[in-house]
Amino acid sequence: MSDNTVDPGRRRFLTGTATVIGGIGASFAAVPFVASFQPSARAKAIGAPVEVDIGKLEPGQRIIQKWRGKPVWILRRTPEMIESLKSFDTGILRDPESDKSAQPKYAKNSWRSENPEYLVLVGVCTHLGCSPTFVPEPGAAGMGSPWNGGFFCPCHGSKFDLAGRVFAGVPAPANLEVPPYQFLTETRMKIGADKENAT
Ligand code: FES
């Protein structure tokens, strides 16, 4: 099994909302990780940075890359997704400024990223460690209102926006973690090391 896959979130925009969450779960389980630029097995075992090819990532799609045994999501946000974050009512978030959440300093902003177009998150719920599902459809069934798209943890119902910021009133105590990362070129990035701590 390899370590990286494209999640067809864009396509799911076109599907009925009633089957969204179950469909996403099934899709996630069925699609294997796909290898890209990988270090040796020993390097992976000790948590070495991994390089990812993002050249084929379309707006609205997500790549899942394994790093240190965890799924790391790379979401290429559409202009509409970025715009929806601007208009989002941050009063419904627990930590809108990410003061109590884990991220590199270049991701401590409204987008929680270095480049607003690319969101990089550790795909592990900050409650008890489940992996939330990607629910990009605005107004998706069962997500309540407002819902501009984001991530839903089915284990205990935590919700996160398209920047990984947690909603208030759910079990998860903090925003989804942003790992260190850097862009190597326009089509390649490295997960696990930023420019200040390059390895
Ligand atoms: S593990 Fe995600 S809400 Fe509990």
Boltz pocket constraint, residues with backbone or C-beta under 6 A from the ligand:
constraints:
  - pocket:
      binder: B
      contacts: [[A, 125], [A, 126], [A, 127], [A, 128], [A, 129], [A, 130], [A, 153], [A, 154], [A, 155], [A, 156], [A, 157], [A, 158], [A, 171], [A, 172]]
      max_distance: 6.0
